[in-house]
Amino acid sequence: MAYVIQNPGRPEVQAIFVKAALKMVRIGLKPARHLTKTKLMAKAGEISGVKYKRNEIDKAIEDMDAIIKANINAETLLSDRP
């Protein structure tokens, strides 16, 4: 059975990927060449509505986690595909 993310452009779904990338940046890894800390913080701010400074990465991760927990459950995220 395969699962597909329904509407991956939703802010809640994007928050999942931004949170993971922010965690990677926090420990010193770069998730992709074009994903800089500044761009990730800007995207997190776009999703949450808060403007983050470069040193507020932990706050951005917490906010992404809150958005995910408030809006995502397995039934709304995935759909079954035969």
Backbone torsions as a table, in degrees:
resi	resn	phi	psi	omega
1	MET	NA	135.3	179.6
2	ALA	-109.3	148.8	177.1
3	TYR	-118.2	145.5	179.8
4	VAL	-128.3	136.9	176.4
5	ILE	-74.7	124.1	178.5
6	GLN	-78.7	127.1	177.2
7	ASN	49.4	73.3	-177.7
8	PRO	-66.1	-8.6	178.9
9	GLY	-83.0	-5.1	179.3
10	ARG	-63.0	143.5	179.3
11	PRO	-56.6	-35.6	-178.9
12	GLU	-65.0	-40.0	-179.7
13	VAL	-71.5	-41.8	177.6
14	GLN	-62.1	-33.0	179.0
15	ALA	-61.1	-33.9	178.7
16	ILE	-61.8	-47.3	-177.4
17	PHE	-72.5	-37.0	178.2
18	VAL	-65.8	-41.0	179.1
19	LYS	-60.9	-44.6	179.4
20	ALA	-63.5	-42.2	179.8
21	ALA	-66.7	-39.2	178.1
22	LEU	-63.3	-38.1	177.5
23	LYS	-64.1	-39.2	177.9
24	MET	-64.5	-44.4	-179.6
25	VAL	-64.2	-37.4	-178.4
26	ARG	-60.9	-35.0	-179.3
27	ILE	-92.3	-1.5	174.0
28	GLY	109.0	1.3	177.4
29	LEU	-91.7	154.7	177.2
30	LYS	-114.0	114.3	-174.5
31	PRO	-63.7	-32.8	177.2
32	ALA	-158.1	160.2	-176.1
33	ARG	-59.1	-40.7	-176.1
34	HIS	-84.3	-9.9	-178.5
35	LEU	-91.8	92.6	176.3
36	THR	-89.7	165.3	178.8
37	LYS	-60.5	-39.6	-179.8
38	THR	-63.2	-44.4	-180.0
39	LYS	-66.4	-39.1	178.5
40	LEU	-66.3	-41.0	178.5
41	MET	-65.7	-36.8	177.6
42	ALA	-65.8	-41.6	179.0
43	LYS	-66.8	-39.9	176.4
44	ALA	-62.1	-40.2	177.4
45	GLY	-66.1	-35.9	177.5
46	GLU	-64.7	-39.3	-179.3
47	ILE	-72.5	-44.3	-173.7
48	SER	-91.3	-20.0	-178.0
49	GLY	86.2	9.0	-179.7
50	VAL	-112.8	138.4	176.7
51	LYS	-91.0	120.1	-177.8
52	TYR	-100.3	146.2	170.8
53	LYS	-91.8	165.4	-176.0
54	ARG	-59.1	-30.0	-177.5
55	ASN	-89.9	5.3	-178.2
56	GLU	-101.8	35.8	-176.7
57	ILE	-65.4	-37.4	178.9
58	ASP	-65.0	-39.3	177.7
59	LYS	-65.0	-39.9	178.6
60	ALA	-64.3	-41.2	178.2
61	ILE	-64.2	-43.2	178.2
62	GLU	-62.1	-41.4	179.5
63	ASP	-66.5	-39.6	177.5
64	MET	-63.9	-40.5	178.5
65	ASP	-63.1	-40.6	178.8
66	ALA	-64.7	-40.7	178.1
67	ILE	-64.2	-42.1	179.8
68	ILE	-63.4	-48.6	-178.0
69	LYS	-64.9	-33.0	-178.6
70	ALA	-77.1	-26.5	-170.3
71	ASN	-120.3	-11.1	-172.7
72	ILE	-115.7	133.2	163.9
73	ASN	-138.5	165.4	-172.3
74	ALA	-60.5	-33.7	-177.2
75	GLU	-69.9	-34.8	-178.9
76	THR	-87.5	-19.2	-177.7
77	LEU	-83.0	-44.5	-171.9
78	LEU	-113.5	152.4	171.1
79	SER	-129.4	148.4	178.6
80	ASP	-78.7	137.6	172.8
81	ARG	-125.9	128.3	-179.6
82	PRO	-67.9	NA	NA
